[in-house]
């Protein structure tokens, strides 16, 4: 049996174009699982009640907060894409690679997984500890593919702050989860069917 030597491990930079579709999905789901685990552990260390956090309130206002923010974000994004050159909003082709060949059901699954995992960590855990402003800075920073251009970076920061704001206004983490899901799902459908046509 060959002996394992840690000095033989080599790290190299990989672009999204170097990944095949299978590896891209594995990377996406592994990242979300990691995000979920960190969020779950952090929430438990904060002594928050996870079941209470995900229990829908009696009033449906959280749905309106989520859908309203999603509609506003999609409208702003469509206006930006209409008037701003494509290279100024370039994310390196990641979203295009993720959504362009997916069936609608898979776009919905990806959007739901990302919404739950990221909102548990960012709104449920981090915002609970440091507030919406610094949470939004961290959120924008981890979406590193947008940092090359100020427009998508500002948009990601603004979306994150909006998600934090509706979380505080509605009192339910379900509001930002709904908004995050709808934003990703609708933008995924736009990418999917724009590329198809």
C-alpha positions in Angstrom: 0.0 0.0 0.0 1.3 3.4 -1.0 2.0 5.8 1.9 0.1 9.1 2.0 2.4 12.1 2.1 0.7 15.5 2.7 3.6 17.3 0.9 2.3 15.8 -2.4 -1.0 17.7 -2.2 -1.1 20.5 -4.7 -3.6 23.3 -4.7 -4.3 25.2 -7.9 -6.8 27.8 -8.9 -9.8 26.4 -10.8 -12.3 28.5 -12.8 -15.9 27.6 -13.3 -15.0 26.6 -16.9 -12.7 23.9 -15.6 -15.6 22.2 -13.9 -17.9 19.8 -15.6 -21.6 19.9 -14.8 -21.4 17.1 -12.3 -18.5 18.7 -10.3 -20.3 22.1 -10.4 -23.4 20.6 -8.8 -21.3 18.6 -6.3 -19.5 21.9 -5.4 -22.8 23.8 -5.1 -24.5 21.2 -2.8 -21.4 20.6 -0.7 -21.0 24.3 -0.2 -24.7 24.6 0.9 -24.4 21.6 3.2 -21.3 23.3 4.8 -23.3 26.5 5.1 -26.2 24.8 6.7 -24.1 22.9 9.2 -22.3 26.1 10.3 -25.6 28.0 10.6 -27.2 25.1 12.6 -24.3 24.9 15.0 -24.1 28.7 15.4 -27.9 28.9 16.1 -27.7 26.1 18.7 -24.7 27.8 20.4 -26.8 31.0 20.6 -29.5 29.0 22.4 -32.1 29.9 19.8 -35.0 27.5 19.4 -34.7 26.1 15.8 -38.3 24.8 15.8 -39.6 28.2 16.9 -37.5 29.9 14.3 -39.1 27.9 11.4 -42.6 27.9 12.8 -44.8 30.1 10.5 -46.5 33.0 12.3 -50.3 33.0 12.5 -50.5 36.1 10.3 -49.4 35.8 6.6 -47.7 39.1 6.5 -44.3 37.3 6.3 -45.3 36.0 2.9 -46.1 39.5 1.7 -42.7 40.8 3.0 -40.9 38.0 1.2 -42.8 38.3 -2.1 -42.6 42.1 -2.0 -38.9 42.2 -1.6 -38.4 39.5 -4.3 -40.5 41.5 -6.7 -38.6 44.7 -6.0 -35.2 43.0 -6.4 -36.2 41.3 -9.7 -37.5 44.6 -11.1 -34.3 46.4 -10.2 -32.2 43.6 -11.6 -34.1 43.6 -14.9 -33.7 47.4 -15.1 -30.0 47.1 -14.4 -29.6 44.4 -17.1 -31.4 46.6 -19.6 -29.3 49.7 -19.1 -25.9 48.5 -17.9 -23.5 46.7 -20.2 -23.3 42.9 -19.6 -19.6 43.0 -18.7 -20.3 45.4 -15.9 -22.5 42.8 -14.2 -20.5 39.7 -15.0 -20.3 37.0 -12.4 -17.8 34.9 -14.3 -20.5 32.8 -15.9 -21.4 30.9 -12.7 -25.1 31.5 -12.7 -25.3 30.8 -16.4 -23.5 27.4 -15.9 -25.7 26.5 -12.9 -29.1 27.3 -14.5 -28.9 27.3 -18.3 -29.5 23.6 -18.8 -31.5 22.7 -15.7 -35.0 21.5 -15.8 -37.5 23.8 -14.0 -37.9 21.4 -11.0 -34.1 21.4 -10.5 -33.9 25.1 -10.6 -36.6 25.1 -7.9 -34.7 22.6 -5.8 -31.4 24.5 -6.1 -33.2 27.8 -5.2 -34.9 26.3 -2.1 -31.7 24.6 -0.8 -29.7 27.8 -1.2 -32.4 29.9 0.4 -32.8 27.7 3.5 -29.1 27.1 4.0 -27.9 30.7 3.5 -30.7 32.3 5.4 -30.2 30.0 8.4 -26.6 31.1 8.5 -26.8 34.7 7.6 -30.2 35.9 9.0 -30.7 33.2 11.7 -27.2 33.1 13.1 -24.9 35.9 12.0 -27.5 38.7 11.9 -28.6 37.6 15.4 -25.0 38.2 16.6 -23.9 41.3 14.7 -26.9 42.9 13.0 -27.9 43.4 9.4 -25.3 45.9 8.2 -22.2 43.7 9.0 -24.0 40.6 8.0 -24.6 42.2 4.6 -20.9 43.0 4.3 -20.0 39.4 5.0 -22.7 38.2 2.6 -21.4 40.3 -0.2 -17.9 39.3 0.5 -18.6 35.5 0.3 -20.2 36.1 -3.1 -16.7 36.6 -4.3 -17.5 36.2 -8.0 -19.3 39.5 -7.9 -16.5 41.5 -6.2 -14.8 42.3 -9.6 -17.6 44.7 -10.4 -19.2 47.3 -8.1 -22.7 47.0 -9.5 -23.3 43.3 -8.6 -21.4 43.8 -5.4 -23.7 46.7 -4.4 -26.7 44.8 -5.5 -25.8 41.7 -3.4 -25.1 43.9 -0.4 -28.5 45.7 -0.9 -30.4 42.4 -1.3 -28.8 41.1 1.8 -29.6 44.2 3.8 -33.2 43.9 2.5 -33.4 40.3 3.5 -32.2 41.3 7.0 -34.7 44.2 7.1 -37.7 42.0 6.2 -36.5 39.5 8.8 -36.7 42.2 11.5 -40.0 43.6 10.2 -41.8 40.3 9.9 -40.2 38.6 12.9 -39.9 35.4 10.9 -36.9 33.8 9.1 -39.5 32.5 6.6 -39.8 36.0 5.0 -36.2 36.2 3.9 -36.3 32.5 2.9 -39.3 33.1 0.6 -37.7 36.2 -0.8 -34.3 34.5 -1.4 -36.1 31.5 -3.0 -38.2 33.6 -5.3 -35.2 35.8 -6.4 -33.0 32.8 -7.2 -35.9 30.8 -8.8 -37.2 33.6 -11.1 -33.7 34.7 -12.1 -32.8 31.0 -12.7 -35.8 30.7 -15.0 -34.9 33.9 -16.8 -31.4 32.6 -17.4 -32.7 29.1 -18.5 -35.3 30.4 -21.0 -33.3 33.3 -22.2 -30.5 30.9 -23.2 -33.0 28.5 -24.7 -34.6 31.0 -26.9 
